[in-house]
Amino acid sequence: MTTPQWHEEARTWQPYSKHVAFTHTTTGNTAETVFTVAGNAEYFQKISLICETNDLYIEFDGDAVQGSSLKVPAGEGYSDTNIYIGTKLSVIVAADGSNGTVRGIAWGR
């Protein structure tokens, strides 16, 4: 009996040699660094994340700012396959006094 091939190689192959998985819960009302590129890769080009609790503002390569960074509502996610992250990923809570959690993975070289 032949074992079935559940996934084709092309579907499971990742062209990125580096990755970083992350989980971060905010602790205040200021921008916080979720991860830095230094020590993990030269840069990241693909990211997938979800905000598990409370709305968060996300910023790539800078400090997140309430009202002007990318807002990701609680229970929602964000994914991009054509992005350049060269320094860090930063988050800040959307509403003061309510901590939030972001979880995800980034791939790069």
C-alpha positions as CSV (number, residue, x, y, z in Angstrom):
1,M,0.0,0.0,0.0
2,T,1.3,3.4,-0.9
3,T,1.2,6.2,1.7
4,P,-0.7,9.1,0.4
5,Q,1.1,12.4,0.0
6,W,-1.0,15.0,1.9
7,H,0.8,18.1,0.9
8,E,2.7,18.8,-2.3
9,E,6.3,20.0,-1.8
10,A,5.6,23.3,-3.4
11,R,2.8,24.1,-0.9
12,T,4.9,23.4,2.2
13,W,8.3,24.8,1.0
14,Q,9.3,28.1,2.6
15,P,11.8,30.2,0.6
16,Y,12.9,32.0,3.8
17,S,15.8,30.6,5.8
18,K,15.0,32.5,9.1
19,H,12.0,32.9,11.2
20,V,10.9,34.2,14.6
21,A,7.8,33.2,16.5
22,F,6.5,35.7,19.0
23,T,3.9,36.1,21.8
24,H,3.8,39.5,23.6
25,T,1.4,40.9,26.2
26,T,1.5,44.6,26.7
27,T,2.2,46.0,30.2
28,G,1.3,49.7,29.9
29,N,0.2,52.6,27.7
30,T,3.4,53.1,25.8
31,A,4.8,51.5,22.7
32,E,6.6,48.2,23.3
33,T,8.9,46.2,21.1
34,V,7.6,42.7,20.3
35,F,10.8,41.6,18.5
36,T,13.9,43.0,16.9
37,V,15.3,41.9,13.6
38,A,18.9,42.0,14.9
39,G,19.9,38.6,16.2
40,N,17.1,36.9,14.4
41,A,17.6,37.7,10.7
42,E,18.9,40.4,8.2
43,Y,15.2,41.3,7.5
44,F,11.7,39.9,7.5
45,Q,9.5,39.7,4.4
46,K,6.5,37.7,5.5
47,I,4.4,38.0,8.7
48,S,1.3,36.6,10.1
49,L,-0.1,37.7,13.5
50,I,-3.3,37.7,15.6
51,C,-4.4,40.0,18.4
52,E,-5.8,37.7,21.0
53,T,-7.0,40.1,23.6
54,N,-8.0,43.8,23.1
55,D,-7.3,46.0,20.1
56,L,-3.7,46.9,19.3
57,Y,-1.9,49.3,17.1
58,I,1.0,47.7,15.2
59,E,4.1,49.4,13.7
60,F,6.8,48.0,11.6
61,D,10.3,49.6,11.9
62,G,9.2,52.3,14.4
63,D,7.3,52.9,17.6
64,A,3.5,52.2,17.5
65,V,1.3,55.2,18.0
66,Q,-2.3,55.2,19.1
67,G,-4.6,56.4,16.3
68,S,-2.0,56.4,13.5
69,S,-0.4,53.0,13.3
70,L,-2.1,49.9,11.8
71,K,-5.0,48.9,14.1
72,V,-5.7,45.2,14.5
73,P,-9.0,44.5,16.5
74,A,-9.1,41.8,19.1
75,G,-9.8,38.4,17.6
76,E,-8.6,39.6,14.2
77,G,-5.3,39.0,12.4
78,Y,-3.0,40.5,9.9
79,S,-0.9,38.7,7.2
80,D,1.5,40.1,4.6
81,T,3.8,38.3,2.2
82,N,5.4,41.3,0.5
83,I,6.6,43.5,3.4
84,Y,10.0,44.6,4.6
85,I,10.8,44.7,8.3
86,G,14.3,45.9,8.9
87,T,14.5,46.8,12.6
88,K,11.5,45.8,14.8
89,L,7.8,45.2,15.4
90,S,6.2,47.4,17.9
91,V,2.7,47.5,19.5
92,I,0.6,49.8,21.7
93,V,-2.8,49.3,23.2
94,A,-5.7,51.0,21.5
95,A,-7.4,52.0,24.8
96,D,-5.4,53.1,27.8
97,G,-5.6,50.7,30.7
98,S,-6.4,47.6,28.7
99,N,-3.5,45.3,28.0
100,G,-3.5,43.2,24.8
101,T,-1.7,40.1,23.5
102,V,-0.3,39.6,20.0
103,R,1.0,36.2,18.7
104,G,2.5,35.3,15.4
105,I,5.5,34.4,13.2
106,A,7.7,36.3,10.8
107,W,9.9,34.8,8.1
108,G,12.9,36.3,6.4
109,R,16.6,36.0,5.5
